[in-house]
Amino acid sequence: MEVNKNLVIDGVKKYFQIENGNLEVLSDINMDVKSGEFISIVGASGCGKSTLLRIIAGLEKASGGQAKIGERVVLKPSVETGMIFQESRLFPWLNVEQNIEFGIHKPLPGQEKKELVREHIRLVNLSGFERSLPRQLSGGMQQRVSIARAFINQPSVLLLDEPFGALDALTRINMQNEVLRIWQAEQTTMVLVTHDIDEAIFLSDRIFLMSKRPGMVKKIIPVPMGRPRDRSSVDFVKIRKEIYSEFFEDSAVPVEYYI
């Protein structure tokens, strides 16, 4: 019997207490993400995208509504959910192998633990760098270590908060391909927050567009394209134009400028 691991966001609201009262960050967020689906959340800075991820991860408490993974209401962090941040957040005094091993949150015999670490080093194509320290790795390689560490507990949902934002353009594209390869192999539910519209189209099954604060789901755009995707194809450009028109509809600059 297949276990339901859908991610459901049901009426989530979030307020932060400030000096003059409450600041409403999220307003009535509703999402239904199928198990194994890859979605992206796109919106202006300050619309609550990262706050929503933290609520899904159990790192932040919703002011109203709830997030559920399968039948479990998210109330605290769990190995069922992994998270990758913009910075790699590796321990500088630990090597690649040790940083990945640190992510294991279940008791395992020593040999089984070592093999699990080796398996995930192979998964992110870092074989040969097991003993390297973070300072000896490129930014992209550091993020691969973060990805391996997040995957090692086999989470049902992996949350990615602008994970490639600090990388140069070419490394970013390479890392997008790597994440896509790993997702296709693992079939983990992926939720990506990004400001990069091309990245969202390239990776996602669906894209959730957020309004300005307080953040609400403004529109859901399906991406009915096969993979790998051609960023210069007519279908790709059409979706890009649709997204830009949502964010720049009141702008004096024509949409064609951004295509």
C-alpha positions in Angstrom: 0.0 0.0 0.0 1.5 3.4 -1.1 1.9 5.8 1.8 0.5 9.3 1.1 3.4 11.8 1.3 1.8 14.8 -0.4 2.7 18.2 1.0 -0.4 20.2 1.8 -0.4 23.9 2.9 -3.8 24.7 4.3 -4.7 28.3 5.0 -1.3 29.2 6.4 -0.9 32.7 7.8 2.1 34.4 9.5 2.4 37.5 11.6 5.5 38.9 13.2 5.2 41.1 16.2 6.8 44.5 15.7 6.8 47.7 17.7 3.6 49.1 16.2 1.6 45.9 16.2 1.6 42.8 14.0 3.3 42.6 10.6 1.4 40.3 8.3 3.9 38.3 6.1 1.7 35.5 4.8 -2.0 35.5 4.1 -4.0 32.4 3.5 -1.5 30.3 1.6 -2.9 27.1 0.1 -0.8 24.6 -1.8 -1.2 20.9 -2.7 2.0 19.3 -3.8 2.0 15.7 -5.0 4.7 13.3 -3.7 7.7 13.5 -6.1 6.6 16.8 -7.7 9.1 19.6 -8.3 7.6 23.1 -7.6 9.1 26.5 -7.5 7.9 29.6 -5.5 8.7 32.9 -7.2 8.0 36.4 -5.8 9.4 39.7 -4.9 11.8 40.1 -1.9 9.9 40.3 1.4 6.8 38.4 0.2 7.3 35.6 2.7 8.8 32.9 0.5 11.6 31.9 2.9 9.2 32.2 5.9 6.9 29.7 4.2 9.8 27.3 3.7 10.7 27.6 7.4 7.1 26.8 8.3 7.2 23.7 6.1 10.5 22.7 7.7 9.1 23.2 11.2 11.6 25.9 12.0 8.9 28.6 12.2 5.4 28.3 13.7 2.4 29.4 11.5 0.1 32.1 13.0 -2.8 30.3 11.4 -3.5 27.2 9.3 -1.1 24.3 9.0 1.4 22.4 6.8 1.1 18.6 6.5 3.3 16.0 5.0 1.1 13.0 4.4 -0.9 12.7 7.6 1.6 14.4 9.8 1.0 18.0 10.8 4.3 19.9 10.8 4.9 21.2 14.3 8.7 20.8 14.6 11.8 19.9 12.5 11.9 16.2 11.3 14.2 14.0 9.3 11.3 13.7 6.9 12.1 17.2 5.7 15.5 18.4 4.4 16.6 22.0 3.8 19.3 23.6 1.7 20.2 27.2 2.2 21.8 29.8 -0.1 25.1 29.4 1.9 26.5 25.8 2.1 26.7 26.0 5.9 29.4 23.4 6.1 31.6 23.0 9.2 35.0 24.3 8.1 36.9 22.0 10.3 35.2 18.8 8.9 36.1 17.3 5.6 33.5 16.3 2.9 32.9 12.8 4.3 32.5 14.1 7.9 30.2 17.0 6.9 27.9 14.5 5.1 28.0 12.0 7.9 27.0 14.8 10.4 23.6 14.9 8.6 22.7 11.4 9.6 20.0 11.5 12.3 19.4 7.8 12.8 21.4 5.2 14.7 23.4 3.0 12.2 26.2 0.5 12.6 29.6 2.0 11.7 30.1 0.1 8.4 26.6 0.8 7.3 27.0 4.5 8.1 30.3 4.7 6.1 28.7 3.0 3.1 25.7 5.4 3.2 28.1 8.4 3.2 30.0 6.9 0.2 26.8 6.3 -1.6 25.8 10.0 -1.2 29.2 11.2 -2.2 28.8 9.3 -5.4 25.3 10.7 -5.8 26.6 14.2 -6.0 29.7 13.3 -8.1 32.3 14.1 -5.4 34.2 10.8 -5.4 37.9 11.6 -4.8 37.2 14.6 -2.6 36.2 12.7 0.5 39.0 14.2 2.6 38.8 17.7 1.3 37.9 20.6 3.6 35.3 23.2 2.5 38.0 25.8 1.9 39.5 23.5 -0.7 36.3 23.3 -2.7 34.6 25.6 -5.1 31.2 27.1 -4.3 29.4 24.6 -6.5 31.2 21.7 -4.8 30.3 23.0 -1.4 26.7 23.1 -2.4 26.9 19.5 -3.6 28.1 18.5 -0.1 25.0 20.3 1.3 22.8 18.5 -1.1 24.3 15.1 -0.1 23.9 16.0 3.6 20.3 16.9 3.1 19.5 13.7 1.1 21.2 11.3 3.5 18.1 10.8 5.7 16.0 10.2 2.6 13.6 13.0 3.3 10.1 13.0 1.8 10.4 16.7 1.1 13.5 18.7 0.2 13.3 22.5 0.6 15.7 24.7 -1.4 16.0 28.3 -0.3 17.8 30.2 -3.2 20.5 27.5 -3.1 22.4 28.8 -6.1 22.1 32.5 -5.5 25.7 33.0 -4.6 27.1 31.1 -7.5 28.3 32.5 -10.9 26.1 32.0 -13.9 27.8 29.0 -15.4 28.2 27.2 -12.1 24.5 27.9 -11.4 23.4 26.2 -14.6 25.6 23.2 -13.8 24.1 22.9 -10.4 20.6 23.2 -11.8 21.4 20.2 -14.0 22.8 18.3 -11.0 19.7 18.9 -8.9 17.5 17.8 -11.8 19.6 14.6 -12.2 19.4 13.8 -8.5 15.7 14.6 -8.3 15.0 12.3 -11.2 17.0 9.5 -9.5 15.5 10.0 -6.0 12.0 11.3 -6.8 11.9 13.4 -3.7 9.3 16.2 -3.5 11.2 19.4 -4.2 10.2 22.9 -3.2 12.5 25.6 -4.6 12.4 29.3 -3.7 14.1 31.4 -6.3 14.2 34.8 -7.9 15.6 33.3 -11.1 12.6 32.8 -13.4 14.5 30.8 -16.0 15.7 28.5 -13.2 12.1 28.0 -12.1 10.9 27.1 -15.6 13.9 24.8 -16.2 13.4 22.8 -13.1 9.7 22.8 -12.1 6.5 20.9 -12.8 4.6 23.9 -11.5 5.5 27.5 -10.5 3.7 29.3 -7.7 3.7 33.1 -8.1 3.5 35.1 -4.9 2.0 38.5 -4.4 3.8 41.3 -2.6 3.6 41.2 1.2 1.4 39.9 2.7 2.3 37.0 0.5 -0.5 35.1 -1.2 -0.5 32.6 -4.1 -1.2 35.0 -7.0 -1.1 32.4 -9.8 -0.1 28.8 -10.4 1.7 28.2 -13.8 2.1 24.6 -15.0 5.2 23.8 -17.0 4.0 21.0 -19.4 7.4 20.5 -21.1 9.5 17.4 -21.3 13.0 17.3 -19.8 15.8 18.3 -20.5 14.4 21.7 -21.4 15.6 24.1 -24.1 15.7 27.6 -22.6 15.4 29.1 -26.1 12.4 27.1 -27.2 9.1 28.7 -28.1 7.3 27.0 -25.1 10.0 28.1 -22.6 9.9 31.7 -23.8 6.1 31.7 -23.7 6.1 30.7 -20.1 8.8 33.2 -19.2 6.7 35.9 -20.9 3.6 34.9 -18.9 5.5 35.1 -15.6 7.0 38.5 -16.4 3.6 39.8 -17.4 2.4 39.0 -13.9 5.1 40.9 -12.2 5.6 43.8 -14.7 2.0 44.3 -15.7 2.0 47.9 -14.3 5.5 48.7 -15.6 6.2 51.2 -18.3 8.8 48.9 -19.8 7.3 46.5 -22.3 7.3 42.8 -21.5 9.3 42.1 -24.6 12.3 43.9 -23.1 12.7 41.1 -20.6 12.4 38.2 -23.1 
